[in-house]
């Protein structure tokens, strides 16, 4: 018995993700490869996510074929998908069919969507007002500027507090004097 040589049909998929917006929008660059010496036709390309999210399969035309491999390196096609949060990982699946009729279902490994995202840009600053151009005819003379001070807020409470304190002291003294006087008065019975 003679065995025919083993068929080495294989298509592979890999991806790498980069966060491109503050809100967590990722661009995933996919590379699909063919290691067989016949053209492969791609169909039913789908993104599989770990959570529901908005996606765009490709920002350019989705490839439909990969050229035949002529050795190493493998022939490949690439394209970019867009995936929004809350998804944290994504993979791609597709059907591959070679010119000799052999077919296979292909899936990439999971691509993590956890890289750093751009920081929010600072709000625009007010435009600077142009400074006047110094005149050459007058020499500049230094001027005294007032020392900085804090703004006055609320009302002044010093006078009412001092007045209340003085009234309490006078009232207390009067009370003490009255109590002492009462104790000195003695009544005698006849």
Buried (B, 14 or more C-beta within 10 A) or exposed (E): EEEEEEEEBBBBBBBEBEBEEEEBBBBBBBBBBBBBBBBBEBEEBEBEBBEEBEBEBBEEEEBEBBEBBEEEEBBBBEBBBBBBBEBBBBBBBBBBBBEEEEEEEBEBEBBBBEEEBEEEEEEEEEEEEEEEEEEEEEEEEEEEEEEEEEEEEEEEEEEEEEEEEEEEEEEEEEEEEEEEEEEEEEEEEE
